[in-house]
């Protein structure tokens, strides 16, 4: 009888210590700009977002961001390359200024647009999601807080400023889930030209890519 009771006690203890199988609570959605969470969302595009935003918007305006510049400074492990054969894509790096496109998204679509952008831009967390003021082109002059994706200089995919030949090597070899790296660079340069933007390094790169086709 004593043995039986002891056995039952051990079983009861085991049951009490059994780990829960319930899933952990979902992380709540955090808006990058809580102060304006009930308002329309502005998104600043400087690379593929200029020609393939992938979300619905109400307004598309040329804009300028001060304090960061467009640079091919991110090794691509997913969209335009792989870890074994990295491509090279654009990031906002510190210093200078960048001309691009600001998209105004209706407040009703704010949450789903941010979720979409996080899925697209934050696959490997190489970008920092920040809100910066951008100047919209037009009269009267207006600045708005816009969601921007700035490169994380401490991330393993930060390439820094590579020589032209090294950039060409990665772009020519790069092919990822979103297609060839070459197509990405040429489409971005075409979008820039449509806005009257000319950046000597990127245009020289594009010319070299076209000449090798």
N, C-alpha and C positions, 0 to 999 in steps of 0.2 A: 504493500500500500504506500509506504514511504517512497519507494522507487517510482511508482506511478505518479504520485504528486510532484516529485522532483522533475520528472519528464514533462509534465504539463506546465510547470513553472517555466522551464527552459523554452518550451514552444511559445508560451505567452510573451516572453522577453524577446524572442526572435521576431514575432509578429509586430511588436511595438517598435522594433528597430528597423523594420523593412523600409527602404527608401521610397519616397513618394514617386508615383509615376505620372503625376500631373505636370503638364508643360509649364515652364516658367512664364511669368506674366509678360505680356508684350511691352516692348519699350514704347513709351508714348511718343507721338510725332512732335518734334521740336522745330518750330519755325526759326529760320536763321535771323529773322528780324522781328522779334516779338512785339516791338513797339508799333509796327505797321501790319500786324498779322491779319487784320480785318480789311486791309486795303488792297488795291490792285498791286500786282507784283511786277517789278521791272527786272529783266534779265539782260546782262551784257554779254554779247557774243563777239568773239574775236577770231575764231577759227571755224570749225565745221558748223557751229551754231549759226553762223552768218548765212550759210547756204542750205543748211538742213536742220532747222530748229527742232522739228519733231514734236512740237506742241502747238496748241491753238493760241493765237494772240489777237489782241484788238488793235494794236498799233505797232508800227515798225519805224524806228527813227534812227538816223545816224547819230552817233554819240562819241564822246571822247573821255577816256579815263586818264587822270593824271596820277603819277607815282608808280606806274608799272608799264612795261612794254611787252609786245608780242615777240616770242622767241621759240625757235625749235629746240627746246631744252628738256623734253621729257621722253625717255625711252618708253616705247609702247610695247607692252607685253600681251595685250588683249585685242584691241580694236584694229591696230595696224601692224602688229608684229606678234612675236611670241618670246618667252624668256630665253629660248635658244637662239632665236634670230630676231632681235629687237628692231622695231621700227623707230621712227622719231616723229613726235607730234608737238603741237604748240602748247605753250603755257604762258601765263602772265608772270613775268619775272620782275624783280624789283628795279625801280629807277625808270626815268623817262616818262613817256605817255603812249597811249594806244588809242587809235581810231577804230571804231567798230560799229555794231548795231545794238540798239537797246530795244527790247521787245516788251510791250505792256500786256500783261496777262490779267484777265478779269479776276476780281477777288474770289468769285465762285470756283475758279479753276486753280487757285493758288496752291492748295495742298497737293493736288494730284500732279501739278507741274513740277513742284519741288521734288516730289517723290520720283518722278520720271528722270529729272536731271541727276539726282543722286545715283540712280541705277545706271545711268549712262556715263557720268563723269567720275564717279567714285568707286569704280570697280576694284581698284587697288589702293585707293586713298592717297594717290600722289598729289591731289589738289587739296587746297584748303578752301572751304566754302566761306566766303566773306561777303559782307555788304559794304559797298563803297559808293560814294557819290559820283555820278557821271553827268557830264554836261551834254544836254540834248541840242542838236543843231536846229536852228530856227529862231524866229523872233516872236515874242520876247525871249531872252536868254533864260534857260531853266535848268536846274540840276535836280536829279532825283536819286534816291537810294536804290542801287541795283545789285542783284545777286551776281557775284563774280567767282570764277574758279581760278585761284592763284596757285602757282606751283609751290609745293613744300620742298624747300631746299635741303632739308634733312632726310628726304626719302631716297631709298636706293635707286629709284628710277629718275632722279634728277640728273640730267646729263651736263648741265652747265653750258658754256659756250664752246661748242666743238668746231674744229676747222672745217672748211667747206668740203674737203674730200671725205672726211669722216661722216659728215651729214649725208652726203650723196650715197655712201656705202650703206648706211642704215636704211635710207629711204628706198633704195633700189632693191634691197633684200626683204624689206618689210612687207608682210602680208598677214592680216589678222581677220577677226570675225567680221569687221566692217569693210574688208576688201584691201586692195593694194595701197601701200603707203604713198606711192607716186601719185595716185589719183587724188588722194586727200590734199597733198601739197598743191597740185595744179588747180584743183577746184577752189581752194582758199585764195590763191593768187588771183584767179579769175574774178572771184567775189570782191576782192580788194580793188581790182582795176575798175569794176563797175561802180565803185564808190569814189573813184579818183584817188585812191591811196596807192602810193608807190614806196616800197621799202627795198632799198638796193640789195641787201643780202638775200631776201626771199625771192626777188625777181631774178637775180643772178642764178640762184639755185634752180628756179623753174626753167630758165633758158638752158641750163646744162642738162636737166632731165628731158626736155623736149628734143635736144640735139642728139641724145643717145637713143631715142626711140627708133 
